[in-house]
Amino acid sequence: MNGSGAIYKLFLNLVCCQNTPIQQKFLPTFILKKSLNLERISCNLDVHHTSYEPEQFPAIIYRDTAAVFTIFSTGKIIITKLKSIEEAETAFNKLKQQLKNFE
C-alpha cells in the first residue's frame, strides 16, 4: 500500500534475446478500493484524450501527456509509457484527483 490509499503492484518483465542486452518492461498497476462508473468518467475526462467503447473493450483508455491509463470499472488502473515508480505514483495521484471530481 502506498500513501495514495490504493494498493499497487509493480510488474517487471525481463526480455532477453540472444546477443542483446536485457530489457525491462515496466507495468505499474494500481487498484482503488472502490468501483468506478466508467460512463460518468468517460463523459468528464478530456474527450480528445479518452476512448471508451464498452462493446469493444471494458475499460477507458485515457492518454495523458506523460502516460496512458487503462481504467477498469473494478478500480484497477494500469499505467504505461513510464519508466519509474516515482513517475507512476505521480501520474496515478494526478489521475486520482481528477476522478474525485466525478464521484
Steps between C-alpha positions, in 0.01 A plus 500: 500500500631845420412844636227552239262253667515250215661163477751475220697227334809541293557263214843484343540266209855419400549435132827350389586404148821339384786752468289795625487669837216431740203734461252577776134567439345709776126452563374659823149400602299687761182364658256746652288372785174579317311450175505767234218629281673493163212674319523801730879508493521474121255790460700722734859429399643692205320354200804545275709274724237243599377188325214295646313247290359239740385278212864472387698510826378525862725787606578865435823579320611844617807660345662762718806699393741263677309173535225277367246371753275198458218548749268209587166522685641276774740780597802342336719753317795397284750768398735480203768723339680570829846399616500523879289434807516869589359601160225240536399619847499864387288420194262282706454771765423755228240266345356419843440873561315523169288196584395654833326777304269244333371320809 
